[in-house]
Amino acid sequence: MRPGWNAKPLSDVAQFINGLWKGEAPPFVHVGVIRNTNFTKDGQLDDTDMAYIDVETKKFQKRRLQPGDLILEKSGGGPRQPVGRVVFFNKTEGEYSFSNFTAAIRVKDPMVLDSRFLHLYLHWVYISGRTEAMQSHSTGIRNLNGDAYKAIEVGYPSVAEQRRIVAILDEAFEGIATAKAHAEKNLRNAREWASTQTEVVISEASSGCSPVPLEALVAPGCTLSYGIVQPGDDVPEGLPVVRPVDLGRKTVSLTGWKRSDRALARSYSRTTLAGNDLLLCVRGTTGIVSVADAELAGANVTRGIVPIRFEPNRILQRFGYYLLRSEAVQYQIRAKTYGAALMQINIGDLRQIVVVVPPLEMQADVVDQLETIDESTDQLVANYTRKLAALDELKQSLLHQAFSGQL
């Protein structure tokens, strides 16, 4: 921190206001309520999906948002997204409050601390990973330790200097946002191109072939069944059990496996993996397809995965992977997926999904074409992903310079 800057705990320079529950006693007022879903990973407020509810007028008066307030995510998050995101509220029209999973942070003296400066400071704290140590877990939800967060030391210069720093960062971040938008668009275009090319190749190869239900093409002994419903607690040296979270694009993660009681896992013989199985996610992010390599032979899967082994005289496993990923199959999976909190597809519906398969003798050549498309796409995706990572690093570097007095 530069000489001449002040440093105080966050609780000394700002007040915290707890979020709002839905009203139970009239009179009510109809207001917009900002939720976790309105937070972006870049620390911006996204109001495209704003919820409007009736809340108690008395409670709302204490929780009415003011321009310049910050909104803190105090509960939520996930394995790849720590809790503690913070957004800046700048709406001047309408009545707005915030949900009980959030809290408002209001600067005590705007002549001492600029709220935009504080927002950028707390965003820097978040993307630097400092809130990860402040979170706890409760029934799958991550909760922010309020006392630890309020104890964050905020370093700040004079208000005039704060505003100068904010202006520099705003201009820089606008350019970074434009560059990221272009890179993200190119990333989407690359994936859409790959999807289109895959459909063309499969469609041309399958021209004139008759559609058949998926269950008619599986190998003997493969019944298209759900895996273990209740795998239980982790058992040291137990049998690996693949979960939906372990499924990646094409490959299965070989680290962080859940291990289940071997007797329990073996009682699900119908879903015991043989190696080279195709694993289709049917619960959660339905439609993801991964290949279980030889190392997973003998392992099992949870309720959210259906292992698939095709009849080798009809479908090559390598071709089956692309077939299950094809838009024709994915469209049917989406159409049959149901649920609100947890999306899933019934096994009976899965078995009746219709596929069109080219002759076996053509499939190896088709797979070669599809793998070439995949390789080209992977290279483009890697390039654009590196560019996005570099832009994120640039943003973090600028924030570090700003709050260490180097701008």
PLY file of the C-alpha trace (Angstrom):
ply
format ascii 1.0
element vertex 407
property float x
property float y
property float z
element edge 406
property int vertex1
property int vertex2
end_header
0.00 0.00 0.00
1.29 3.45 -0.87
2.24 5.95 1.86
-0.65 8.29 2.60
-3.34 5.65 2.04
-5.72 4.72 4.85
-6.47 1.15 5.89
-9.54 0.13 7.87
-11.66 -3.01 8.33
-14.60 -3.15 5.94
-17.04 -2.97 8.89
-15.59 0.43 9.84
-16.26 2.04 6.46
-19.49 0.31 5.40
-22.69 -1.05 6.92
-24.21 -4.45 6.12
-27.95 -5.01 5.60
-29.37 -8.55 5.53
-31.47 -9.71 2.60
-35.23 -9.95 2.30
-37.57 -12.91 2.76
-40.90 -13.11 0.95
-43.60 -11.22 2.81
-46.05 -12.98 5.13
-48.09 -10.14 6.65
-49.74 -7.27 4.72
-49.48 -4.57 3.63
-47.33 -5.68 0.71
-45.37 -3.84 -1.96
-44.40 -5.28 -5.35
-40.66 -4.88 -5.91
-37.80 -6.26 -7.94
-35.55 -8.56 -5.93
-31.93 -9.16 -6.92
-30.85 -12.79 -6.53
-27.65 -14.79 -7.04
-28.72 -15.44 -10.63
-28.35 -11.71 -11.31
-24.61 -11.81 -10.48
-22.13 -12.26 -13.33
-18.66 -13.74 -12.89
-17.22 -10.35 -13.87
-18.88 -8.62 -10.92
-21.67 -6.99 -12.95
-25.40 -6.85 -12.29
-27.44 -8.73 -14.92
-31.09 -7.69 -14.62
-32.42 -9.62 -17.64
-34.07 -12.18 -15.33
-35.20 -10.00 -12.45
-37.74 -11.51 -10.05
-40.67 -9.38 -8.85
-42.45 -10.44 -5.67
-44.78 -9.06 -2.99
-42.85 -8.22 0.17
-43.86 -6.70 3.48
-43.82 -2.91 3.26
-42.30 -2.59 6.74
-39.41 -4.94 5.95
-38.86 -3.39 2.54
-38.33 0.09 3.99
-35.19 -1.16 5.72
-33.99 -3.03 2.65
-34.70 -0.63 -0.20
-31.63 -0.48 -2.43
-30.06 2.89 -3.12
-27.85 3.82 -6.11
-24.27 3.11 -5.09
-25.11 0.11 -2.89
-23.09 -3.07 -3.32
-24.79 -6.46 -3.16
-22.82 -9.35 -1.72
-23.49 -13.03 -2.41
-23.30 -14.57 1.06
-24.78 -18.01 0.27
-24.64 -20.11 -2.90
-21.55 -20.66 -5.02
-20.38 -24.12 -6.03
-17.33 -26.37 -6.54
-15.95 -24.13 -9.30
-17.40 -20.84 -8.12
-16.66 -19.70 -4.58
-19.27 -17.67 -2.78
-18.56 -13.96 -2.27
-19.28 -12.29 -5.61
-20.21 -8.62 -5.30
-22.09 -6.36 -7.76
-22.70 -2.61 -7.99
-26.28 -1.30 -7.92
-26.78 1.87 -9.98
-30.49 1.91 -10.85
-32.17 5.27 -10.30
-35.74 4.28 -11.21
-37.97 1.61 -9.71
-38.13 -0.11 -6.33
-35.59 -2.87 -5.64
-34.47 -5.06 -2.79
-32.26 -8.14 -2.47
-32.79 -11.78 -1.50
-31.96 -13.48 1.79
-28.99 -15.21 0.08
-27.38 -11.79 -0.31
-26.55 -8.72 1.76
-26.26 -5.04 0.87
-23.08 -3.12 1.63
-23.54 0.63 1.98
-20.65 3.06 2.33
-20.97 5.02 5.58
-19.35 8.24 4.36
-19.18 8.85 0.56
-16.82 11.77 1.20
-14.29 9.28 2.57
-14.84 6.20 0.42
-16.26 6.07 -3.12
-18.67 3.15 -3.53
-17.40 2.37 -7.05
-13.86 2.19 -5.68
-15.04 -0.16 -2.92
-16.85 -2.36 -5.45
-13.71 -2.78 -7.54
-11.67 -3.42 -4.39
-14.02 -6.18 -3.20
-14.21 -7.64 -6.70
-10.41 -7.82 -6.65
-10.59 -9.60 -3.27
-12.97 -12.14 -4.81
-11.11 -12.91 -8.05
-7.87 -13.14 -6.09
-9.38 -16.14 -4.30
-9.40 -14.62 -0.83
-13.07 -15.45 -0.16
-12.43 -19.19 -0.67
-10.98 -19.38 2.84
-14.05 -17.58 4.21
-16.67 -20.09 3.07
-18.25 -23.05 4.82
-20.51 -25.83 3.54
-24.05 -26.61 4.65
-26.32 -29.10 2.84
-24.57 -28.47 -0.44
-24.69 -24.66 -0.12
-21.62 -22.54 0.51
-21.97 -19.87 3.15
-19.72 -16.85 3.56
-18.26 -16.22 7.00
-19.67 -12.75 7.64
-17.27 -11.85 10.43
-14.24 -12.77 8.32
-15.58 -10.78 5.38
-16.30 -7.70 7.48
-12.73 -7.88 8.79
-11.25 -7.45 5.29
-8.83 -4.54 5.44
-9.72 -1.90 2.85
-6.88 0.33 1.68
-7.89 3.64 0.11
-6.41 7.06 -0.80
-8.28 10.39 -0.96
-11.69 10.39 -2.67
-10.29 12.37 -5.60
-7.56 9.77 -6.09
-10.12 6.96 -5.75
-12.18 8.47 -8.55
-9.10 8.86 -10.75
-8.29 5.16 -10.26
-11.89 4.15 -10.98
-11.87 6.15 -14.25
-8.65 4.44 -15.40
-10.00 0.98 -14.55
-13.38 1.65 -16.18
-11.71 2.60 -19.45
-9.35 -0.37 -19.37
-12.12 -2.82 -18.45
-14.29 -1.56 -21.29
-11.56 -2.53 -23.75
-11.05 -5.89 -22.03
-14.81 -6.57 -22.13
-14.88 -5.85 -25.88
-11.92 -8.16 -26.51
-13.52 -10.89 -24.38
-16.82 -10.57 -26.25
-15.01 -11.08 -29.56
-13.09 -14.08 -28.24
-16.24 -15.64 -26.77
-18.08 -15.12 -30.07
-15.24 -16.81 -31.96
-15.32 -19.65 -29.43
-19.07 -20.15 -30.00
-18.60 -19.99 -33.77
-15.90 -22.67 -33.63
-18.14 -25.01 -31.65
-21.15 -24.33 -33.88
-19.03 -25.01 -36.97
-17.92 -28.35 -35.48
-21.50 -29.30 -34.63
-22.71 -28.44 -38.15
-19.89 -30.36 -39.83
-20.50 -33.39 -37.63
-24.18 -33.43 -38.57
-23.33 -33.20 -42.27
-20.86 -36.09 -42.14
-23.17 -38.39 -40.15
-26.22 -37.47 -42.24
-24.47 -38.14 -45.55
-23.09 -41.47 -44.34
-26.51 -42.55 -42.98
-28.51 -41.51 -46.06
-31.03 -44.19 -46.98
-30.63 -46.11 -43.69
-33.66 -46.94 -41.55
-34.09 -45.48 -38.06
-34.01 -47.88 -35.10
-34.47 -47.44 -31.33
-31.30 -47.13 -29.30
-32.03 -50.21 -27.20
-32.02 -52.40 -30.33
-28.35 -51.62 -30.95
-26.75 -52.39 -27.59
-24.53 -55.41 -26.99
-25.81 -58.50 -25.18
-25.65 -57.91 -21.44
-25.99 -54.13 -21.80
-29.52 -53.22 -20.75
-29.34 -49.40 -20.67
-29.83 -49.14 -16.91
-29.27 -46.55 -14.21
-26.29 -47.00 -11.90
-26.11 -47.16 -8.11
-28.94 -45.17 -6.53
-27.34 -44.70 -3.09
-23.55 -45.29 -3.30
-23.11 -44.35 0.38
-20.10 -42.78 2.04
-16.59 -42.95 0.64
-14.83 -46.21 1.49
-11.01 -46.25 1.47
-9.78 -48.72 -1.14
-13.38 -49.12 -2.27
-14.52 -49.59 -5.86
-14.46 -46.42 -8.01
-17.91 -45.09 -8.85
-18.19 -42.55 -11.67
-20.54 -39.60 -11.05
-21.94 -37.04 -13.51
-19.46 -34.48 -12.16
-16.62 -36.76 -13.36
-17.78 -36.68 -16.97
-15.90 -34.40 -19.31
-16.02 -33.80 -23.02
-14.99 -37.23 -24.34
-12.97 -38.35 -21.30
-13.71 -39.22 -17.68
-11.73 -37.53 -14.93
-9.38 -40.04 -13.33
-8.90 -38.03 -10.13
-11.16 -37.40 -7.16
-13.19 -40.56 -7.65
-15.85 -41.53 -5.18
-15.17 -45.01 -3.83
-18.05 -47.21 -2.74
-18.35 -50.44 -0.80
-17.23 -53.18 -3.20
-20.08 -55.53 -2.31
-22.64 -52.80 -2.99
-21.03 -51.79 -6.28
-20.80 -55.38 -7.48
-24.48 -55.93 -6.73
-25.12 -53.57 -9.66
-23.63 -55.96 -12.19
-25.75 -54.55 -15.01
-23.81 -51.26 -14.83
-20.34 -52.66 -14.10
-17.93 -51.14 -16.60
-16.01 -53.33 -19.02
-13.72 -50.61 -20.39
-14.39 -48.50 -23.47
-17.98 -47.99 -22.31
-19.79 -44.84 -23.39
-21.15 -43.03 -20.33
-24.27 -40.95 -20.94
-25.37 -38.45 -18.30
-29.10 -38.80 -17.63
-29.36 -36.70 -14.48
-28.18 -33.12 -14.07
-26.55 -31.90 -17.28
-28.26 -34.52 -19.41
-26.70 -35.51 -22.71
-22.99 -35.31 -21.81
-21.12 -38.28 -23.29
-17.73 -39.57 -22.10
-15.61 -42.61 -22.88
-14.57 -44.84 -19.96
-11.09 -46.15 -20.75
-9.60 -49.52 -19.76
-8.49 -48.21 -16.37
-12.15 -48.06 -15.32
-12.91 -51.71 -16.11
-14.67 -53.20 -13.08
-15.77 -49.82 -11.73
-19.40 -48.72 -11.58
-21.53 -45.60 -12.01
-24.11 -43.67 -10.01
-27.80 -43.18 -10.73
-27.08 -40.24 -13.02
-25.17 -42.26 -15.64
-26.14 -44.97 -18.12
-23.24 -47.06 -19.52
-23.63 -48.03 -23.19
-21.87 -50.80 -25.09
-23.00 -51.23 -28.67
-23.33 -54.49 -30.57
-19.90 -54.62 -32.29
-21.34 -56.13 -35.46
-23.55 -53.09 -35.88
-21.80 -50.06 -34.35
-18.18 -49.25 -33.58
-17.87 -47.73 -30.11
-15.86 -44.87 -31.62
-18.73 -44.11 -33.98
-21.27 -44.54 -31.17
-19.60 -41.73 -29.25
-20.22 -39.27 -32.09
-23.69 -40.68 -32.71
-24.73 -39.96 -29.11
-23.22 -36.47 -29.34
-25.00 -35.70 -32.61
-27.70 -33.04 -32.64
-30.29 -35.58 -33.81
-29.81 -37.58 -30.59
-29.21 -34.61 -28.31
-32.45 -32.99 -29.53
-34.39 -36.09 -28.48
-32.68 -36.14 -25.09
-33.56 -32.49 -24.49
-37.17 -33.14 -25.55
-37.49 -35.98 -23.03
-35.64 -34.26 -20.18
-37.85 -33.05 -17.33
-37.54 -31.56 -13.86
-36.90 -28.20 -12.26
-34.33 -28.52 -9.48
-32.79 -31.63 -11.07
-33.08 -32.32 -14.79
-33.31 -35.98 -15.82
-34.57 -38.40 -18.44
-36.51 -41.63 -17.85
-34.73 -44.82 -18.83
-37.77 -45.92 -20.84
-37.61 -42.75 -22.93
-33.88 -43.16 -23.40
-34.28 -46.69 -24.74
-36.73 -45.46 -27.39
-34.53 -42.68 -28.74
-34.30 -43.17 -32.50
-30.96 -43.30 -34.31
-29.91 -43.78 -37.91
-26.71 -45.76 -38.37
-24.57 -46.11 -41.55
-23.24 -49.53 -42.59
-20.49 -50.89 -40.34
-17.93 -50.88 -43.15
-18.33 -47.08 -43.53
-18.08 -46.17 -39.87
-14.27 -46.19 -39.47
-13.90 -43.66 -42.32
-16.68 -41.54 -40.83
-14.94 -41.56 -37.45
-11.66 -40.46 -39.08
-13.47 -37.45 -40.59
-15.15 -36.61 -37.30
-11.91 -36.86 -35.34
-10.25 -34.50 -37.81
-13.07 -32.01 -37.21
-12.64 -32.46 -33.46
-8.89 -31.87 -33.62
-9.32 -28.66 -35.61
-12.00 -27.43 -33.25
-9.97 -28.33 -30.16
-7.08 -26.24 -31.48
-9.33 -23.24 -32.10
-11.01 -23.63 -28.71
-7.62 -23.84 -26.99
-6.45 -20.65 -28.71
-9.56 -18.67 -27.77
-9.55 -20.10 -24.23
-5.94 -18.98 -23.76
-6.87 -15.52 -24.99
-9.76 -15.30 -22.51
-7.48 -16.46 -19.69
-4.90 -13.82 -20.67
-7.58 -11.11 -20.59
-8.69 -12.25 -17.13
-5.08 -12.17 -15.97
-4.69 -8.65 -17.38
-7.76 -7.51 -15.47
-6.48 -9.01 -12.24
-3.06 -7.43 -12.81
-4.64 -4.00 -13.30
-6.65 -4.39 -10.11
-3.53 -5.41 -8.22
-1.69 -2.35 -9.51
-4.64 -0.10 -8.65
-4.95 -1.26 -5.05
-1.25 -1.37 -4.35
-0.95 2.27 -5.41
0.81 1.65 -8.74
-1.65 3.35 -11.11
0 1
1 2
2 3
3 4
4 5
5 6
6 7
7 8
8 9
9 10
10 11
11 12
12 13
13 14
14 15
15 16
16 17
17 18
18 19
19 20
20 21
21 22
22 23
23 24
24 25
25 26
26 27
27 28
28 29
29 30
30 31
31 32
32 33
33 34
34 35
35 36
36 37
37 38
38 39
39 40
40 41
41 42
42 43
43 44
44 45
45 46
46 47
47 48
48 49
49 50
50 51
51 52
52 53
53 54
54 55
55 56
56 57
57 58
58 59
59 60
60 61
61 62
62 63
63 64
64 65
65 66
66 67
67 68
68 69
69 70
70 71
71 72
72 73
73 74
74 75
75 76
76 77
77 78
78 79
79 80
80 81
81 82
82 83
83 84
84 85
85 86
86 87
87 88
88 89
89 90
90 91
91 92
92 93
93 94
94 95
95 96
96 97
97 98
98 99
99 100
100 101
101 102
102 103
103 104
104 105
105 106
106 107
107 108
108 109
109 110
110 111
111 112
112 113
113 114
114 115
115 116
116 117
117 118
118 119
119 120
120 121
121 122
122 123
123 124
124 125
125 126
126 127
127 128
128 129
129 130
130 131
131 132
132 133
133 134
134 135
135 136
136 137
137 138
138 139
139 140
140 141
141 142
142 143
143 144
144 145
145 146
146 147
147 148
148 149
149 150
150 151
151 152
152 153
153 154
154 155
155 156
156 157
157 158
158 159
159 160
160 161
161 162
162 163
163 164
164 165
165 166
166 167
167 168
168 169
169 170
170 171
171 172
172 173
173 174
174 175
175 176
176 177
177 178
178 179
179 180
180 181
181 182
182 183
183 184
184 185
185 186
186 187
187 188
188 189
189 190
190 191
191 192
192 193
193 194
194 195
195 196
196 197
197 198
198 199
199 200
200 201
201 202
202 203
203 204
204 205
205 206
206 207
207 208
208 209
209 210
210 211
211 212
212 213
213 214
214 215
215 216
216 217
217 218
218 219
219 220
220 221
221 222
222 223
223 224
224 225
225 226
226 227
227 228
228 229
229 230
230 231
231 232
232 233
233 234
234 235
235 236
236 237
237 238
238 239
239 240
240 241
241 242
242 243
243 244
244 245
245 246
246 247
247 248
248 249
249 250
250 251
251 252
252 253
253 254
254 255
255 256
256 257
257 258
258 259
259 260
260 261
261 262
262 263
263 264
264 265
265 266
266 267
267 268
268 269
269 270
270 271
271 272
272 273
273 274
274 275
275 276
276 277
277 278
278 279
279 280
280 281
281 282
282 283
283 284
284 285
285 286
286 287
287 288
288 289
289 290
290 291
291 292
292 293
293 294
294 295
295 296
296 297
297 298
298 299
299 300
300 301
301 302
302 303
303 304
304 305
305 306
306 307
307 308
308 309
309 310
310 311
311 312
312 313
313 314
314 315
315 316
316 317
317 318
318 319
319 320
320 321
321 322
322 323
323 324
324 325
325 326
326 327
327 328
328 329
329 330
330 331
331 332
332 333
333 334
334 335
335 336
336 337
337 338
338 339
339 340
340 341
341 342
342 343
343 344
344 345
345 346
346 347
347 348
348 349
349 350
350 351
351 352
352 353
353 354
354 355
355 356
356 357
357 358
358 359
359 360
360 361
361 362
362 363
363 364
364 365
365 366
366 367
367 368
368 369
369 370
370 371
371 372
372 373
373 374
374 375
375 376
376 377
377 378
378 379
379 380
380 381
381 382
382 383
383 384
384 385
385 386
386 387
387 388
388 389
389 390
390 391
391 392
392 393
393 394
394 395
395 396
396 397
397 398
398 399
399 400
400 401
401 402
402 403
403 404
404 405
405 406
